[in-house]
Amino acid sequence: MSMSGIEVDPNIAILFNEMKLRSTHKYATFKIENKKKIVEDVLSDPVSTASREEDKAEFDKLKSLITSSNEPRYILYDFSFPMTKDNRSIKKIAFIFWCPDDSKIGDKMIYASSKDSIKKSFSGLSLEFQANDKADFDYNTLADEVERKA
């Protein structure tokens, strides 16, 4: 349980491991339900991307879904594309904390204070980003950082 008293659905850890080991979803979003529990929100289909452009197209679907609301969300996104420098393939799951500046202050506080609790469900996660507006939620910026850390 987090400092805020919000519990994390145990299925979230299972979902993360399935994404990591079997690529079961391209992305997953999570929300706080009834100010009591972090649960799955949206799960995408499994999608295999062979280029950065294909990966960006999938990310853009997520972006339009997430940024259409001013509600915070926790997101897992499976970046998967060939590196530009040496053509190795990148496959990294990143955690993105979407907390728009125009969210209700109470929502911002509860999501921020519960973030570490959900992250504990993601064993082996090495990439984390925070986005507070649409400009922060930019595929090229995030993918460049993923490539730099790969």
C-alpha positions as CSV (number, residue, x, y, z in Angstrom):
1,M,0.0,0.0,0.0
2,S,1.2,3.5,-0.8
3,M,1.7,6.4,1.6
4,S,-1.6,7.7,0.3
5,G,-3.4,4.4,1.3
6,I,-4.0,3.4,-2.3
7,E,-3.4,-0.3,-2.9
8,V,-2.1,-1.8,-6.2
9,D,-4.1,-4.6,-7.9
10,P,-1.8,-7.7,-7.8
11,N,-2.7,-8.4,-11.4
12,I,-0.6,-5.4,-12.5
13,A,2.6,-7.2,-11.7
14,I,1.4,-10.2,-13.7
15,L,0.5,-8.0,-16.7
16,F,3.9,-6.3,-16.6
17,N,5.7,-9.7,-16.6
18,E,3.6,-10.8,-19.5
19,M,4.4,-7.7,-21.5
20,K,8.1,-8.1,-20.7
21,L,8.3,-11.8,-21.5
22,R,5.6,-12.4,-24.1
23,S,4.9,-8.9,-25.6
24,T,1.2,-9.3,-24.8
25,H,0.4,-5.6,-25.1
26,K,2.1,-2.7,-26.8
27,Y,0.9,-0.4,-24.0
28,A,-1.2,-0.5,-20.9
29,T,-2.6,2.4,-18.8
30,F,-3.6,2.3,-15.2
31,K,-5.9,4.5,-13.1
32,I,-6.8,5.0,-9.5
33,E,-10.3,3.7,-9.0
34,N,-12.6,5.2,-6.3
35,K,-9.5,6.7,-4.6
36,K,-8.7,3.2,-3.3
37,K,-7.0,1.0,-5.8
38,I,-4.7,1.2,-8.8
39,V,-6.2,-0.9,-11.6
40,E,-5.8,-1.6,-15.3
41,D,-7.5,1.0,-17.5
42,V,-6.7,0.4,-21.2
43,L,-4.8,-2.5,-22.7
44,S,-3.7,-2.5,-26.3
45,D,-3.4,-5.5,-28.5
46,P,0.0,-7.0,-29.0
47,V,1.7,-5.1,-31.9
48,S,5.0,-5.9,-33.5
49,T,6.8,-2.8,-34.9
50,A,9.7,-3.2,-37.3
51,S,10.7,0.5,-37.6
52,R,10.7,3.6,-35.5
53,E,8.0,5.0,-37.7
54,E,5.7,2.0,-37.0
55,D,6.5,2.3,-33.3
56,K,5.7,6.1,-33.4
57,A,2.3,5.3,-35.0
58,E,1.4,3.1,-32.1
59,F,2.6,5.6,-29.6
60,D,0.5,8.3,-31.3
61,K,-2.6,6.1,-30.8
62,L,-1.7,6.0,-27.1
63,K,-1.0,9.8,-27.0
64,S,-4.4,10.7,-28.5
65,L,-6.2,8.4,-26.0
66,I,-4.3,9.7,-23.0
67,T,-4.2,13.4,-23.8
68,S,-7.9,13.7,-24.7
69,S,-8.5,13.9,-20.9
70,N,-7.0,15.9,-18.1
71,E,-6.9,12.8,-15.8
72,P,-3.6,11.5,-14.7
73,R,-2.6,8.0,-15.7
74,Y,0.3,5.5,-15.2
75,I,1.5,4.0,-18.5
76,L,3.7,1.2,-19.6
77,Y,4.8,1.5,-23.2
78,D,6.9,-1.1,-25.1
79,F,9.4,0.8,-27.2
80,S,10.5,-1.6,-30.0
81,F,12.5,-0.4,-33.0
82,P,16.0,-0.8,-34.6
83,M,18.6,1.7,-33.3
84,T,19.7,4.2,-35.9
85,K,23.4,4.0,-35.1
86,D,24.2,0.3,-35.2
87,N,20.9,-1.3,-36.3
88,R,20.5,-3.3,-33.1
89,S,16.9,-3.8,-32.0
90,I,15.7,-2.0,-29.0
91,K,12.9,-3.5,-26.9
92,K,12.4,-1.6,-23.7
93,I,9.3,-1.1,-21.6
94,A,9.1,2.3,-20.1
95,F,7.0,3.7,-17.3
96,I,5.4,7.0,-18.1
97,F,3.6,9.1,-15.4
98,W,1.1,11.3,-17.2
99,C,0.0,14.1,-14.9
100,P,-1.4,17.0,-16.9
101,D,-0.9,20.5,-15.5
102,D,-4.6,21.1,-15.8
103,S,-5.6,18.1,-13.7
104,K,-7.5,18.6,-10.4
105,I,-5.0,19.3,-7.6
106,G,-6.4,16.4,-5.5
107,D,-5.9,14.0,-8.4
108,K,-2.3,15.2,-9.0
109,M,-1.5,14.7,-5.3
110,I,-3.0,11.2,-5.0
111,Y,-1.4,10.0,-8.3
112,A,2.0,11.5,-7.3
113,S,2.0,9.9,-3.8
114,S,1.0,6.5,-5.2
115,K,3.5,6.4,-8.1
116,D,6.2,4.5,-6.2
117,S,3.7,1.8,-5.2
118,I,2.8,0.9,-8.7
119,K,6.5,1.1,-9.8
120,K,7.3,-1.6,-7.2
121,S,5.0,-3.9,-9.3
122,F,7.4,-3.5,-12.3
123,S,10.4,-5.7,-11.4
124,G,13.3,-4.9,-13.6
125,L,11.9,-1.7,-15.0
126,S,14.7,0.7,-16.0
127,L,13.1,3.6,-17.8
128,E,10.8,6.2,-16.3
129,F,9.4,9.4,-17.8
130,Q,7.0,12.1,-16.6
131,A,4.8,14.1,-18.9
132,N,2.8,17.1,-17.8
133,D,1.5,18.4,-21.1
134,K,1.3,17.3,-24.7
135,A,4.7,18.6,-25.5
136,D,6.3,16.4,-22.9
137,F,4.4,13.4,-24.4
138,D,6.6,13.4,-27.5
139,Y,7.6,10.1,-29.1
140,N,10.8,11.3,-30.6
141,T,12.1,12.8,-27.4
142,L,11.2,9.7,-25.4
143,A,12.5,7.3,-28.0
144,D,15.8,9.2,-28.3
145,E,16.2,8.8,-24.5
146,V,15.4,5.1,-24.7
147,E,18.0,4.7,-27.5
148,R,20.6,6.7,-25.5
149,K,20.1,4.4,-22.4
150,A,20.1,1.2,-24.5
